[in-house]
Structures are given as C-alpha cells and as structure tokens.
C-alpha cells in the first residue's frame, strides 16, 4: 500500500519496504511477505539463501523458498533480494574469496530465475574492492532487467574523533572508510558506469554535512534504508526523526528514492492490531497482529503525506525530467504548430515582455506627446503572434499609439498570423512580413525591436546573429527588447544523463549540448557567467565569437566529487529592471519555455576534496554555422569537445 496520496507524484518514492533480518526458512517467506503486506509495507528486502551456506561439491543451494511458493508477480513486485552478508571477495583468505565468488554468482542466478527487479549487494569490507567490483562487473554484463544495489553506509565525510574511536572499539572492518561516496565512486568506475549498478544507502543516527549529502542526488540511489536506531522518541513514546533526518528523507522522496525500514524495534509500542490502536469498538480478538516495525512505517508515511503537492509547473514538466532533447534549430528548421502552442502557453514569459514594452513606450513617448506620436515597433521572429498581442496590449495599457511590423520566415506561421490579425481586427495596426529578418528591407526605421530568439544558453539559438542582421532597421536611439543576455554554467554530477549518452556508444553524443529538465543531479559549485551579448550593438568591429576561462571552487565540506558535465542557463534583461531567465538564483518563477542546457564530458572528471575545476568555453562562428567547444584543464585535462563543430552546431 503506498505511503499516501501526493498530487502529481507517481514515482517509486510512494512505496516503502521492510528488511527481513532473520532467514525465513521453509514456508516462512510467504508468511513473512503476507504479514508485511498486510501491515501496509509494499515489499520486503529478504535473504535468498541460508546465511550458513558455504559451497561444497554436490551441495544444493539452500534457498529461502521455492519459486513455486509465490507467484511470478509477487516475486517481481514485492521481493528485493538480499545477498549473503558474509561474502568477502577481497579477503586475504583464498578459500573465503573463492567461496564468496561462487556464492555471489549462484545467488544472483537464483534471483534472476525468480525475475526479481533488484538485489542488494553487501557493502565492500575494504576501501580496496577491486576483485569484488570485477566479479560484479562480470555479473552485470550478463543481466538483462535486474538491477544490483550496492549497500553503503551514509558515512560522515569528516567524522569526529569519538566516532572513529567507537568504530575501532566495535572492530568495524570499514572503519578506514571515512567517506562512503569515495567507495561508491571507485566501485562505479571499476564497473564502467554500468546503468544497472545502483546504490542503497544505510541511514543511521548520524548524518554527513548538507553539502556532502547533496552529492548523492546526482547518483543512482534507489533506496534509503532507515535504521531503527536513527529514530528518536516523541513525547508519546512513538518513533520520530530529527529535523535533519526529516529533511534528507523528504529530499529523497523528491528524487524518487524509496524508503526501507530496517532493524529491531527500539520503541515500546505494542505491536497490536489497527483496531486496538484506533479504539475500534468492533475489534475482534483474532485480528492480525501488526508488524513490529509498523510504528516506523506510520511515521515515514506521515512525513510523505505532509509534503506539499507537486506544483502545477512540476506536474507539467515531470515527463521531461532527465530526458535529453536536442536544442531547436529555428533558423534551419520551421517549427511545428505543436511547438508554437507549447511555448504560447507560457503566460509568465509574455507578461514580462508586455511589461518591458510598456516601460519602453512610456520612456519613448512622453505623456504630452501621446496624441501626435506613433511608435514603430517591429517583432522579428513573430511566430504565430504572441509578442504582437503582448505589444498591442502594452500600447493599450499605456495609451500609446503603435504601428507593428510582424516579421516571420516560417510560411506556415505567417498563415496563422494573417488569420489572427483578421480575427482580432488589427489590420490597421499590424503589417505581416513573410521574410527572414536578415534579408528584409524595412520601409521605415523602428523605435523598438522585439524578439524572442533566446535559447536555454541565451545565445545558442543564434539571437546575436539574427539581431545583428535586424538592427540595421532600428533607429540610432532605438530600443531592443531584450537589451542584453548572459549565459551561466556550473559543474554537476549527473549519472543518469551520462549513462543515457554513453548508451549511444559514440563520441558525437558526448560532444552535443542537450536541453534537459534537470532533476536527478547534484550541483557542485555556484553558477558563473560565461558570455554576455548586448543589443543594439553598433560597434564596427563587432564579433560574436567568444572565449572564457572559469575556475569553480567546490562547495565547502562536500568532499570529493565526480563531474559529468556542466549545466547551462541564461538571464536576460528585457528592458531596464524587467528581466527573464532560468539562472537558478534569479529564475523567473512559473516559467516553462526553457529547460537548462547540458554540456557533457566524454570522461567524467574526478575532483579531489579541496581542488578547484577549471573549464574553458568557446563560442565559434563560421559563415554557415555557430558552435561551442569546451574542455577541462584542472584537476586533470579533458579532450577539447566538439572541435570545429564536428558533432554539434547551429546552422545559420
């Protein structure tokens, strides 16, 4: 049974599992599963093989249950396999190492036979886990649908001395591991970023710093295993979590990560039936006994249910999360009606344009000259007319007279424009020009030039080239809306995006910039400015080629990280204090016309704790195309991506 209803959320985070600590021999597994499902858990994390088993000639694998005791759908939907914890593939003892390898392969083979969706691998016992990773990598290459979740403790990056002392006293074999992300990164690299290798994080009573935790949001974390010792006790004796634990669990829910409750009950809450707890007068003595961990499930469900519903914009965008899209080529290609319609629904964007035009009209025409002054406004790249409408509404709002030229190169959109003007009765106000703005000879100069040629990176849909070509019919003191725009980037961890690009098995896809609704990512440093363009630009030697070198300092207390690429954004000044953009710190609320852009790296860059990352970006221009090149030089050099625009360019 899902944790609850949350408007717009259809992700796996709605489901909560429970770990089975004792081996359910014989007919025990169906009973344990039925009891867990009846207690509102959605699945169990259960051992598949007797933990006392060691391989021997002729021995039959002592599985927890025959495949016949549960139906295929039950195995697949309600059981996650737990691989034997005694397995140690990097042991000094050769017998133990070989037994571990054989047993691991046997257990995974049995799990595949059962059609399980996932199995949890025990945490590596040492920081050097090369042989463990080798065997897992071999197994991964033979799997089709099943995923392997590597179980790791959510360790502090900088443990206190007391923590280290306690680990030594407890003879914890992983005491040398200070930062579990380092262990995950080594294991993942040895397995060549397999998309079927994921993470299950053990959450105990202590948590790392916020920045250290943030790295995991860019990793393929599938489950958060909440240990019962992570829970506190409230005034009524029931389990609850600290504010920090609540915050991290809520963040996991927002990233489609499931919770699994593990451990023995530490709270003296009677494991009685729901009827007793609710004071139900019709309670029957033989009613089923609640699961011992039900109070913990109730609290997790409470946290889930009190989360805010997904905003309407998020619900609209949810199917685009982490989905790679090629940027538009509006000069080379004519947009389709469906694309126009999507962008035209962005009310916020056109409201900002209307505000900008209104301010420009007021500045352009003083109140005492309103009756005798007619402002010439040109919409270049008019599409199906939303900017024409916004401009006319601004004129009506300010009481200014306006003559509009709507310039559009797409002949199909021009048909719609003519229909719109006739429908609205704008024939005396609007003149439609079916032409490329760079080729049109205007009959008169414009006071105001309005365009919506911005891309996710500001200039990536060739706004500079288009407006440079169009500004010849702008008066010397004319106004361009937008008046300027700046691109921004920041380094990110994005395992899913990297694996999706890697699946194409070529360099070209790693040298392409993608528009993507970023979701399962970790931002590693604040954004920095890349390129700025200002309009109009009457400089005689103006060039739209650009180059910049940026150095990013990683977030403090974060630890080491892996950079899969750079997220790109833009911010635009439409006119004076009216701006529009998607840069995270200044993003225009509730606007959906632009998703960020992603510049991938062919080989992810490992950035040690305390080290900066230095990146170079070029905007290159040729007679028929514009393209970007990018490269990292610190801490380790990368190849220069997209040299000469060989993989990705925007056509003029």
C-alpha positions as CSV (number, residue, x, y, z in Angstrom):
1,X,0.0,0.0,0.0
2,X,1.5,3.4,-1.0
3,X,2.6,5.8,1.8
4,X,-0.2,8.1,0.8
5,X,-1.5,10.3,-2.0
6,X,0.5,13.3,-3.1
7,X,-0.9,15.2,-6.1
8,X,1.3,14.7,-9.2
9,X,3.7,12.1,-7.7
10,X,3.7,8.8,-9.5
11,X,7.3,7.8,-8.6
12,X,8.7,4.9,-6.7
13,X,9.1,7.0,-3.5
14,X,5.4,6.3,-2.7
15,X,6.4,2.8,-1.7
16,X,8.1,1.6,1.5
17,X,9.8,-1.7,2.2
18,X,11.0,-3.6,5.3
19,X,14.2,-5.6,5.7
20,X,13.8,-9.2,6.9
21,X,16.6,-9.7,9.4
22,X,16.1,-13.4,10.1
23,X,16.4,-16.1,7.5
24,X,12.8,-17.3,6.7
25,X,13.4,-21.0,6.2
26,X,10.8,-23.4,4.8
27,X,7.4,-21.9,4.4
28,X,8.4,-18.8,6.3
29,X,8.9,-16.4,3.3
30,X,5.3,-16.4,2.1
31,X,4.1,-15.8,5.7
32,X,6.6,-13.0,6.3
33,X,5.6,-11.4,2.9
34,X,1.9,-11.7,3.7
35,X,2.4,-10.2,7.2
36,X,4.4,-7.3,5.8
37,X,1.9,-6.6,3.0
38,X,-1.0,-6.8,5.5
39,X,0.9,-4.3,7.7
40,X,1.0,-1.8,4.7
41,X,4.6,-2.4,3.7
42,X,4.9,-2.6,-0.1
43,X,7.8,-5.0,-0.4
44,X,10.4,-6.9,1.6
45,X,14.2,-7.0,1.4
46,X,14.8,-10.6,2.2
47,X,17.8,-13.0,2.2
48,X,17.5,-15.5,-0.7
49,X,19.9,-18.2,0.7
50,X,20.7,-19.6,4.2
51,X,23.5,-17.4,5.6
52,X,25.2,-20.5,7.0
53,X,25.6,-22.0,3.5
54,X,29.1,-22.5,2.1
55,X,29.7,-24.0,-1.3
56,X,30.7,-27.7,-1.4
57,X,30.8,-30.3,-4.2
58,X,27.3,-31.5,-5.0
59,X,25.6,-29.2,-2.5
60,X,22.1,-27.8,-3.4
61,X,21.7,-24.1,-2.8
62,X,19.6,-23.8,0.4
63,X,17.2,-21.1,-0.8
64,X,14.7,-19.3,1.5
65,X,11.8,-20.6,-0.6
66,X,11.0,-22.5,-3.8
67,X,10.0,-20.3,-6.7
68,X,6.6,-22.1,-6.5
69,X,5.6,-20.7,-3.1
70,X,5.0,-17.2,-4.6
71,X,3.6,-16.2,-8.0
72,X,5.9,-14.5,-10.5
73,X,4.2,-11.2,-9.9
74,X,4.8,-11.5,-6.2
75,X,8.4,-12.2,-6.6
76,X,8.9,-9.4,-9.1
77,X,6.8,-6.7,-7.4
78,X,7.2,-7.4,-3.7
79,X,10.6,-9.0,-3.1
80,X,14.0,-7.4,-3.3
81,X,16.8,-10.0,-2.8
82,X,19.5,-9.6,-0.2
83,X,22.8,-11.2,-1.0
84,X,24.6,-13.0,1.9
85,X,26.5,-10.6,4.0
86,X,29.4,-13.0,4.8
87,X,30.6,-12.7,1.2
88,X,34.0,-11.1,1.0
89,X,35.5,-11.0,-2.4
90,X,38.7,-9.1,-1.4
91,X,39.5,-11.4,1.6
92,X,43.1,-12.4,2.2
93,X,41.9,-16.0,2.7
94,X,41.8,-17.6,-0.8
95,X,39.2,-20.2,0.3
96,X,36.8,-17.5,1.5
97,X,37.4,-15.4,-1.6
98,X,36.6,-18.2,-4.0
99,X,33.6,-19.3,-1.9
100,X,32.4,-15.8,-2.0
101,X,32.7,-15.5,-5.7
102,X,30.8,-18.8,-6.3
103,X,28.1,-18.0,-3.9
104,X,27.5,-14.5,-5.2
105,X,27.1,-15.8,-8.7
106,X,24.8,-18.6,-7.5
107,X,22.6,-16.2,-5.6
108,X,22.3,-13.7,-8.5
109,X,21.5,-16.5,-10.8
110,X,18.7,-17.6,-8.5
111,X,17.4,-14.0,-8.2
112,X,17.3,-13.8,-12.0
113,X,15.4,-17.1,-12.1
114,X,12.8,-15.5,-9.8
115,X,12.6,-12.4,-12.0
116,X,13.4,-10.1,-9.2
117,X,13.7,-6.4,-10.1
118,X,16.7,-5.8,-7.8
119,X,19.2,-7.4,-5.4
120,X,21.1,-5.7,-2.6
121,X,24.8,-6.4,-2.6
122,X,26.6,-6.2,0.8
123,X,28.9,-3.2,1.4
124,X,32.6,-3.7,0.5
125,X,34.6,-4.6,3.5
126,X,37.6,-2.7,2.5
127,X,38.3,0.5,0.6
128,X,40.3,-1.6,-1.9
129,X,37.5,-3.6,-3.6
130,X,38.9,-4.4,-7.0
131,X,38.0,-8.1,-7.0
132,X,34.5,-7.5,-5.7
133,X,33.9,-5.0,-8.5
134,X,35.4,-7.3,-11.1
135,X,33.0,-10.1,-10.2
136,X,30.0,-7.8,-10.0
137,X,31.0,-6.3,-13.4
138,X,31.1,-9.8,-14.9
139,X,27.6,-10.4,-13.5
140,X,26.2,-7.1,-14.7
141,X,27.3,-7.9,-18.3
142,X,25.0,-11.0,-18.2
143,X,22.0,-9.3,-16.6
144,X,19.0,-8.1,-18.7
145,X,16.5,-6.4,-16.5
146,X,17.6,-6.9,-12.9
147,X,19.5,-4.1,-11.1
148,X,22.1,-4.5,-8.4
149,X,22.0,-2.1,-5.4
150,X,25.3,-1.7,-3.7
151,X,24.6,-1.2,0.0
152,X,26.7,1.6,1.6
153,X,26.5,3.4,4.9
154,X,25.8,7.1,4.6
155,X,29.1,8.0,6.3
156,X,30.3,11.3,7.6
157,X,32.9,13.0,5.4
158,X,34.8,14.2,8.5
159,X,33.9,12.0,11.4
160,X,34.6,13.3,14.9
161,X,37.4,11.6,16.9
162,X,34.8,9.9,19.1
163,X,33.2,8.3,16.1
164,X,36.5,6.9,14.9
165,X,37.2,5.6,18.5
166,X,33.9,3.9,18.6
167,X,34.4,2.2,15.3
168,X,37.8,0.8,16.4
169,X,36.2,-0.5,19.6
170,X,33.4,-2.1,17.6
171,X,36.0,-3.7,15.3
172,X,34.2,-2.3,12.3
173,X,36.0,-3.6,9.3
174,X,35.1,-0.5,7.2
175,X,36.5,1.9,9.8
176,X,39.1,3.1,7.3
177,X,36.3,4.4,5.1
178,X,35.6,8.0,6.1
179,X,33.6,9.0,3.0
180,X,31.4,6.3,1.6
181,X,30.9,8.3,-1.6
182,X,34.6,7.6,-2.4
183,X,34.0,3.9,-2.0
184,X,31.0,4.1,-4.4
185,X,32.9,6.1,-6.9
186,X,35.8,3.6,-7.0
187,X,33.3,0.7,-7.4
188,X,31.3,2.5,-10.1
189,X,34.4,3.4,-12.1
190,X,35.7,-0.2,-11.9
191,X,32.3,-1.3,-13.3
192,X,32.5,1.3,-16.1
193,X,29.4,3.3,-15.0
194,X,27.0,0.4,-15.6
195,X,23.4,1.7,-15.7
196,X,22.3,-1.4,-13.8
197,X,24.5,-0.7,-10.8
198,X,22.8,1.5,-8.2
199,X,23.1,2.4,-4.5
200,X,21.1,1.6,-1.4
201,X,22.1,4.0,1.4
202,X,22.0,2.9,5.1
203,X,20.9,5.9,7.2
204,X,21.8,5.7,10.9
205,X,21.7,8.2,13.7
206,X,24.4,10.5,12.3
207,X,24.5,12.3,9.0
208,X,27.2,14.0,6.9
209,X,27.2,17.7,6.2
210,X,24.4,19.1,3.9
211,X,26.9,19.6,1.0
212,X,28.3,16.1,1.4
213,X,24.8,14.7,1.3
214,X,24.0,16.7,-1.8
215,X,26.4,14.7,-4.0
216,X,24.1,11.6,-3.7
217,X,21.3,13.3,-5.6
218,X,23.3,13.0,-8.8
219,X,23.9,9.3,-8.2
220,X,21.6,6.3,-9.0
221,X,20.4,6.0,-5.4
222,X,17.4,3.6,-5.4
223,X,16.7,3.1,-1.7
224,X,17.3,4.8,1.7
225,X,17.5,2.1,4.3
226,X,16.4,3.7,7.5
227,X,17.8,2.0,10.6
228,X,15.6,2.0,13.6
229,X,18.4,3.5,15.7
230,X,18.1,6.6,13.5
231,X,14.7,7.3,15.1
232,X,14.2,9.4,18.2
233,X,11.2,9.1,20.6
234,X,8.5,11.7,20.8
235,X,6.5,12.7,23.9
236,X,4.0,9.9,23.4
237,X,6.7,7.2,23.1
238,X,6.4,6.8,19.3
239,X,9.3,6.9,16.9
240,X,10.2,10.2,15.1
241,X,13.1,11.6,13.2
242,X,15.4,14.6,13.8
243,X,14.8,17.7,11.7
244,X,17.9,16.9,9.6
245,X,16.7,13.3,9.1
246,X,13.3,14.6,8.1
247,X,14.9,17.0,5.6
248,X,17.0,14.3,3.9
249,X,14.2,11.8,3.8
250,X,11.9,14.4,2.2
251,X,14.7,15.2,-0.3
252,X,15.0,11.5,-1.1
253,X,11.2,11.3,-1.7
254,X,11.5,14.3,-4.2
255,X,14.2,12.3,-6.1
256,X,12.1,9.1,-6.4
257,X,14.1,7.2,-3.8
258,X,12.2,4.5,-1.8
259,X,12.5,4.0,1.9
260,X,13.2,0.7,3.5
261,X,12.9,0.3,7.3
262,X,15.5,-2.0,8.9
263,X,16.4,-3.1,12.4
264,X,14.7,-4.3,15.6
265,X,12.0,-2.2,17.2
266,X,13.5,0.2,19.8
267,X,10.2,1.7,20.8
268,X,7.8,0.1,23.3
269,X,4.7,0.5,21.2
270,X,2.5,-2.6,21.5
271,X,2.5,-4.5,18.1
272,X,-1.3,-4.8,18.3
273,X,-3.9,-4.6,15.6
274,X,-5.1,-1.4,14.0
275,X,-8.4,-1.9,15.8
276,X,-6.8,-1.6,19.2
277,X,-4.8,1.5,18.2
278,X,-7.8,3.3,16.7
279,X,-10.1,2.4,19.6
280,X,-12.4,0.5,17.2
281,X,-15.3,-1.0,19.2
282,X,-15.7,-3.7,16.7
283,X,-12.2,-5.0,17.3
284,X,-12.0,-8.8,17.2
285,X,-9.6,-10.7,19.3
286,X,-8.3,-12.8,16.4
287,X,-7.4,-9.7,14.3
288,X,-4.0,-9.9,12.7
289,X,-1.1,-8.7,14.8
290,X,0.6,-5.6,13.5
291,X,4.2,-5.7,12.3
292,X,6.7,-4.8,14.9
293,X,8.0,-2.0,12.7
294,X,4.6,-0.6,11.8
295,X,5.1,2.5,14.0
296,X,8.1,3.4,12.0
297,X,6.2,3.0,8.8
298,X,3.4,5.2,10.1
299,X,5.9,7.9,10.8
300,X,7.5,7.7,7.3
301,X,4.0,7.8,5.8
302,X,3.2,10.8,7.9
303,X,6.3,12.6,6.5
304,X,5.4,11.7,3.0
305,X,1.8,12.8,3.3
306,X,2.6,16.2,4.8
307,X,4.8,17.1,1.8
308,X,3.4,19.9,-0.4
309,X,1.7,18.7,-3.6
310,X,3.8,19.0,-6.7
311,X,3.3,22.5,-8.2
312,X,1.4,22.6,-11.4
313,X,4.5,23.5,-13.4
314,X,6.4,20.5,-12.0
315,X,3.4,18.2,-13.0
316,X,3.6,19.6,-16.5
317,X,7.3,19.0,-16.7
318,X,7.5,15.7,-14.8
319,X,7.7,13.5,-18.0
320,X,10.6,15.6,-19.2
321,X,12.8,15.0,-16.2
322,X,16.3,14.0,-17.2
323,X,15.1,13.4,-20.7
324,X,17.8,14.5,-23.3
325,X,16.5,16.7,-26.1
326,X,18.4,18.3,-29.0
327,X,18.1,22.1,-28.9
328,X,15.9,23.7,-31.6
329,X,17.4,24.9,-34.9
330,X,14.9,27.7,-35.5
331,X,16.9,29.2,-38.4
332,X,17.4,25.9,-40.2
333,X,14.0,24.4,-39.4
334,X,10.5,25.7,-39.4
335,X,8.8,25.0,-36.1
336,X,5.6,22.9,-36.0
337,X,2.2,24.1,-34.7
338,X,2.5,21.9,-31.6
339,X,5.9,23.5,-30.7
340,X,4.4,27.0,-31.1
341,X,1.4,26.0,-29.0
342,X,3.5,24.8,-26.1
343,X,5.6,28.0,-25.9
344,X,2.5,30.2,-26.3
345,X,1.0,28.7,-23.1
346,X,3.8,30.3,-21.1
347,X,1.8,33.2,-19.7
348,X,4.6,34.4,-17.4
349,X,7.0,35.0,-20.3
350,X,4.6,37.1,-22.3
351,X,3.6,39.1,-19.2
352,X,7.3,40.0,-18.8
353,X,7.5,41.0,-22.4
354,X,4.4,43.1,-22.1
355,X,5.8,44.9,-19.0
356,X,9.1,45.6,-20.9
357,X,7.3,47.0,-24.0
358,X,5.0,49.1,-21.7
359,X,8.0,50.7,-19.9
360,X,9.8,51.3,-23.2
361,X,6.8,53.0,-24.7
362,X,6.4,55.3,-21.7
363,X,10.1,56.2,-21.9
364,X,9.9,56.7,-25.6
365,X,6.8,58.8,-25.8
366,X,6.2,61.5,-23.0
367,X,2.6,61.9,-21.8
368,X,2.3,65.3,-23.6
369,X,3.2,63.8,-26.9
370,X,0.9,60.8,-26.9
371,X,-1.7,62.2,-29.2
372,X,0.7,63.1,-32.0
373,X,3.3,60.3,-31.8
374,X,3.1,56.9,-33.3
375,X,5.7,54.4,-32.3
376,X,7.0,51.9,-34.8
377,X,7.6,48.5,-33.2
378,X,9.0,45.5,-35.1
379,X,8.5,42.0,-33.9
380,X,11.2,39.9,-35.5
381,X,10.5,36.2,-35.4
382,X,6.8,36.8,-34.7
383,X,5.8,33.1,-34.9
384,X,2.0,32.9,-34.5
385,X,1.7,36.3,-32.9
386,X,2.1,36.1,-29.0
387,X,4.6,39.0,-29.0
388,X,2.3,41.0,-31.3
389,X,-0.5,40.6,-28.9
390,X,1.7,41.5,-25.9
391,X,3.0,44.6,-27.6
392,X,-0.5,45.8,-28.5
393,X,-1.8,45.1,-25.0
394,X,1.2,47.2,-23.7
395,X,0.2,50.0,-26.0
396,X,-3.4,49.9,-24.9
397,X,-2.3,49.8,-21.2
398,X,-0.1,52.9,-21.6
399,X,-2.3,54.8,-24.0
400,X,0.4,54.9,-26.7
401,X,-0.2,54.7,-30.5
402,X,1.6,51.8,-32.2
403,X,2.4,50.5,-35.6
404,X,3.6,46.9,-35.6
405,X,5.6,45.0,-38.3
406,X,5.4,41.3,-37.7
407,X,8.4,39.7,-39.4
408,X,8.3,35.9,-39.7
409,X,10.2,33.5,-42.0
410,X,8.1,30.4,-41.5
411,X,5.4,30.5,-44.2
412,X,3.1,28.2,-42.2
413,X,3.2,30.6,-39.2
414,X,2.6,33.5,-41.5
415,X,-0.8,32.0,-42.5
416,X,-1.7,31.8,-38.8
417,X,-0.6,35.4,-38.3
418,X,-2.9,36.7,-41.1
419,X,-5.8,34.8,-39.6
420,X,-5.1,36.2,-36.1
421,X,-4.9,39.8,-37.4
422,X,-8.2,39.4,-39.3
423,X,-9.9,37.7,-36.3
424,X,-8.7,40.5,-33.8
425,X,-9.4,43.3,-36.2
426,X,-5.7,44.5,-36.2
427,X,-5.5,45.2,-40.0
428,X,-4.8,48.9,-39.5
429,X,-2.2,48.3,-36.7
430,X,-0.2,45.3,-37.9
431,X,1.7,44.5,-41.1
432,X,2.8,41.0,-41.6
433,X,6.1,40.5,-43.4
434,X,6.9,37.0,-44.7
435,X,10.7,37.1,-44.8
436,X,13.9,36.3,-42.9
437,X,14.7,39.3,-40.8
438,X,18.3,39.3,-42.1
439,X,17.1,39.8,-45.7
440,X,14.2,42.1,-45.3
441,X,14.5,45.8,-46.3
442,X,12.3,47.8,-44.0
443,X,10.2,50.7,-45.4
444,X,10.9,52.7,-42.2
445,X,13.1,52.6,-39.1
446,X,11.9,51.1,-35.9
447,X,11.7,52.7,-32.5
448,X,11.5,49.4,-30.7
449,X,12.7,45.9,-31.9
450,X,11.2,43.0,-30.0
451,X,12.3,39.4,-30.3
452,X,12.1,36.0,-28.5
453,X,15.1,34.3,-30.1
454,X,16.7,33.3,-26.8
455,X,17.7,29.7,-26.2
456,X,18.5,27.8,-23.0
457,X,22.0,29.2,-23.0
458,X,20.9,32.6,-24.1
459,X,22.8,32.8,-27.5
460,X,22.5,29.1,-28.5
461,X,19.6,29.8,-30.9
462,X,21.6,32.5,-32.7
463,X,19.9,35.5,-31.2
464,X,23.2,37.6,-31.6
465,X,23.4,36.8,-35.4
466,X,19.7,37.4,-36.0
467,X,19.6,40.7,-34.1
468,X,22.8,42.0,-35.6
469,X,21.2,41.4,-39.0
470,X,18.0,43.1,-38.0
471,X,19.4,46.1,-36.1
472,X,20.0,47.9,-39.4
473,X,16.4,48.9,-39.4
474,X,16.5,50.2,-35.8
475,X,16.8,53.9,-35.2
476,X,20.2,55.0,-33.8
477,X,18.4,55.7,-30.4
478,X,16.1,52.7,-30.8
479,X,15.4,50.1,-28.1
480,X,16.0,46.4,-28.4
481,X,13.9,44.1,-26.2
482,X,15.8,42.1,-25.0
483,X,18.6,44.6,-24.4
484,X,21.1,42.0,-23.1
485,X,21.5,38.4,-22.0
486,X,24.2,36.4,-20.2
487,X,24.9,32.7,-20.1
488,X,25.9,30.8,-16.9
489,X,27.3,27.4,-16.2
490,X,28.0,25.2,-13.1
491,X,29.6,21.8,-12.7
492,X,27.2,18.9,-11.9
493,X,27.1,15.2,-11.1
494,X,24.5,13.6,-13.4
495,X,25.0,9.8,-13.5
496,X,21.7,9.1,-15.4
497,X,22.5,11.7,-18.1
498,X,26.0,10.3,-18.5
499,X,24.7,6.7,-18.9
500,X,22.0,7.8,-21.3
501,X,24.6,9.4,-23.6
502,X,27.0,6.6,-23.1
503,X,24.4,4.1,-24.4
504,X,24.8,5.7,-27.9
505,X,28.4,4.3,-28.0
506,X,30.0,7.2,-29.9
507,X,31.8,10.4,-29.3
508,X,29.4,12.6,-31.2
509,X,26.7,12.3,-28.5
510,X,29.2,13.4,-25.8
511,X,30.0,16.4,-27.9
512,X,26.4,17.6,-28.2
513,X,24.7,20.1,-25.9
514,X,21.3,18.9,-24.7
515,X,18.2,20.7,-23.5
516,X,17.1,18.8,-20.4
517,X,14.8,19.3,-17.4
518,X,17.5,18.6,-14.8
519,X,16.2,16.5,-11.8
520,X,18.5,13.7,-10.5
521,X,21.6,15.9,-10.4
522,X,24.0,17.3,-7.8
523,X,25.1,20.9,-8.3
524,X,28.7,21.1,-7.1
525,X,29.5,24.9,-7.2
526,X,27.7,28.2,-7.6
527,X,27.0,29.4,-11.2
528,X,29.4,31.7,-13.0
529,X,28.8,34.0,-16.0
530,X,30.1,32.8,-19.4
531,X,29.1,35.1,-22.3
532,X,27.2,38.4,-22.5
533,X,25.6,40.0,-25.6
534,X,24.1,43.5,-25.7
535,X,21.7,44.9,-28.3
536,X,21.8,47.0,-30.3
537,X,25.5,46.7,-31.0
538,X,26.6,49.3,-33.5
539,X,30.3,48.6,-33.0
540,X,32.0,48.4,-36.5
541,X,34.3,45.5,-35.4
542,X,31.6,43.5,-33.5
543,X,32.2,39.8,-33.3
544,X,30.0,37.2,-31.8
545,X,33.0,34.8,-31.2
546,X,33.7,34.4,-27.5
547,X,36.1,32.7,-25.2
548,X,36.2,32.4,-21.4
549,X,38.1,30.5,-18.7
550,X,36.3,29.8,-15.4
551,X,37.5,28.3,-12.2
552,X,35.0,26.8,-9.8
553,X,35.7,26.2,-6.2
554,X,33.6,23.2,-5.0
555,X,31.1,23.7,-2.2
556,X,32.7,23.6,1.3
557,X,32.6,20.4,3.4
558,X,31.4,18.5,0.3
559,X,34.3,16.1,-0.1
560,X,35.5,14.8,-3.5
561,X,33.1,14.6,-6.4
562,X,32.7,13.4,-10.0
563,X,31.8,16.0,-12.7
564,X,29.8,14.6,-15.6
565,X,29.4,17.9,-17.3
566,X,28.1,21.4,-17.0
567,X,24.6,22.8,-16.6
568,X,23.9,25.9,-18.6
569,X,21.4,28.7,-18.0
570,X,20.7,32.3,-19.1
571,X,19.4,35.5,-17.7
572,X,18.1,38.3,-19.9
573,X,17.4,42.0,-19.3
574,X,14.4,42.7,-21.4
575,X,14.3,46.4,-20.6
576,X,15.7,48.2,-17.6
577,X,14.5,46.3,-14.5
578,X,12.4,43.8,-16.4
579,X,14.3,40.5,-16.7
580,X,13.6,37.0,-17.8
581,X,15.7,33.9,-17.2
582,X,16.3,30.4,-15.8
583,X,19.6,31.0,-13.9
584,X,18.8,29.3,-10.5
585,X,19.4,32.3,-8.3
586,X,17.3,34.8,-10.3
587,X,15.0,32.5,-12.3
588,X,11.6,33.9,-13.3
589,X,9.0,31.9,-11.3
590,X,6.5,29.6,-13.0
591,X,8.0,29.9,-16.5
592,X,8.4,26.8,-18.5
593,X,9.6,27.9,-22.0
594,X,13.2,26.9,-21.3
595,X,14.9,24.0,-19.6
596,X,18.6,24.2,-18.8
597,X,21.2,23.1,-21.3
598,X,23.7,20.3,-20.5
599,X,27.3,20.2,-21.8
600,X,28.6,16.6,-21.2
601,X,32.1,15.4,-20.7
602,X,33.3,12.4,-22.6
603,X,35.1,11.1,-19.5
604,X,33.8,12.3,-16.1
605,X,36.4,14.3,-14.1
606,X,37.2,13.3,-10.5
607,X,37.7,16.4,-8.4
608,X,39.5,15.7,-5.1
609,X,38.4,17.4,-1.9
610,X,39.6,21.0,-1.9
611,X,40.6,21.1,-5.5
612,X,39.0,23.5,-8.0
613,X,37.9,22.7,-11.5
614,X,38.9,24.9,-14.4
615,X,36.9,24.9,-17.6
616,X,37.3,26.7,-20.9
617,X,34.4,27.6,-23.2
618,X,34.5,28.9,-26.8
619,X,31.7,30.2,-29.0
620,X,32.9,29.8,-32.6
621,X,31.5,31.3,-35.7
622,X,31.8,30.4,-39.4
623,X,29.8,31.6,-42.5
624,X,27.2,28.8,-42.2
625,X,27.2,27.7,-38.6
626,X,27.9,28.5,-35.0
627,X,29.1,26.0,-32.4
628,X,30.6,25.6,-28.9
629,X,33.8,23.9,-27.8
630,X,34.6,23.1,-24.2
631,X,37.4,21.5,-22.2
632,X,38.5,21.0,-18.6
633,X,42.2,21.7,-17.7
634,X,42.2,21.3,-13.9
635,X,42.4,19.0,-12.0
636,X,43.0,16.8,-15.0
637,X,42.8,17.8,-18.7
638,X,40.0,16.5,-20.8
639,X,39.9,16.5,-24.6
640,X,38.6,19.6,-26.3
641,X,35.0,18.7,-27.0
642,X,33.3,19.4,-30.4
643,X,36.4,20.7,-32.2
644,X,35.5,22.6,-35.4
645,X,31.8,21.8,-34.6
646,X,32.3,18.3,-35.8
647,X,29.4,16.8,-33.7
648,X,27.1,19.7,-32.9
649,X,26.4,23.1,-34.4
650,X,23.6,25.5,-35.0
651,X,23.1,26.4,-38.7
652,X,22.8,30.0,-39.9
